[in-house]
């Protein structure tokens, strides 16, 4: 995905995943990462995501209709397995923050 996620008018929820990868993330990281994005997009209540990273620091923000949708995504077996692998092999540290988006606005060059 390139550019900001297209989200509906607030309110909705955001999950902010900030991570520091190990120096050698190991086998399967890229494949698992791609698979999780595919799975997330199939979940009820999923709205979109944005992701950026450099020098081992990664920030991914996923958007959801409700806290219930976030909880359901967290409980998906493949997601739980990836979390275990992440702690065991791919990440030195991470933070997960869940927030309710109350207000949002945007700018696009060329729009009047």
C-alpha positions in Angstrom: 0.0 0.0 0.0 1.2 3.5 -0.8 -0.1 6.5 1.0 -2.5 6.9 3.9 -5.2 4.4 4.5 -8.7 5.5 3.5 -10.8 5.3 6.6 -14.4 6.2 7.2 -15.5 9.2 9.2 -14.7 8.7 13.0 -15.2 7.2 15.4 -13.2 4.1 14.7 -10.2 2.4 16.3 -6.5 2.2 15.6 -3.9 -0.4 16.7 -0.4 1.1 16.7 2.3 -1.6 16.6 5.8 -0.2 17.1 8.6 -2.7 17.0 12.4 -3.1 17.0 13.5 -6.1 14.9 16.4 -8.3 15.8 19.5 -7.8 13.7 18.7 -11.1 11.8 14.9 -11.5 11.9 15.3 -15.0 10.6 13.5 -17.3 8.3 9.9 -16.7 7.5 9.6 -13.1 8.8 8.7 -11.5 5.4 6.4 -14.4 4.4 4.6 -14.3 7.8 4.3 -10.5 7.7 2.7 -10.6 4.2 0.4 -13.4 5.2 -0.8 -11.5 8.3 -1.7 -8.5 6.2 -3.7 -10.8 3.9 -5.5 -12.3 6.8 -6.2 -9.0 8.5 -7.8 -7.7 5.4 -10.3 -10.6 5.5 -11.4 -9.9 9.1 -14.8 -8.4 9.8 -14.4 -4.8 10.9 -11.0 -4.3 9.2 -10.6 -0.8 7.7 -7.0 -0.5 6.5 -3.4 0.0 7.5 -0.3 2.1 7.2 3.2 0.8 7.7 6.7 2.3 7.7 10.1 1.2 8.8 13.8 1.9 8.7 16.9 0.6 10.5 15.0 -2.1 12.4 12.3 0.2 13.7 8.8 -0.5 12.3 5.5 1.2 12.9 2.2 -0.3 11.6 -1.1 1.3 12.3 -4.2 -0.8 11.5 -7.7 0.6 11.6 -10.8 -1.2 12.9 -14.5 -0.5 13.2 -14.7 -1.7 16.9 -12.8 -3.0 19.8 -14.6 -6.3 19.3 -13.1 -6.5 15.8 -9.6 -5.9 17.2 -10.2 -8.7 19.9 -11.3 -11.1 17.2 -8.2 -10.4 15.1 -6.0 -10.9 18.1 -7.6 -14.3 18.6 -7.0 -15.6 15.1 -4.8 -18.7 15.4 -2.3 -17.7 12.7 -2.0 -14.2 14.3 -1.3 -15.8 17.7 1.3 -18.1 16.2 3.0 -15.1 14.6 3.0 -13.3 17.9 4.8 -16.2 19.5 7.4 -16.3 16.7 7.9 -12.6 16.9 8.7 -12.8 20.6 11.0 -15.8 20.1 12.9 -14.8 17.0 12.0 -11.5 15.1 11.6 -8.7 17.7 13.8 -7.3 20.4 11.0 -5.2 21.6 7.5 -4.0 20.7 4.6 -1.9 21.9 1.0 -2.2 21.0 -1.3 0.7 21.6 -5.1 0.7 21.0 -6.9 4.0 20.6 -10.2 5.4 19.5 -10.0 7.9 16.7 -12.4 10.7 17.5 -11.3 13.2 14.9 -9.6 12.9 11.5 -8.8 15.3 8.7 -6.5 15.1 5.6 -4.9 17.1 2.9 -4.2 16.0 -0.7 -2.3 18.3 -3.1 -4.5 19.4 -5.9 -7.8 19.1 -3.9 -9.6 22.4 -3.4 
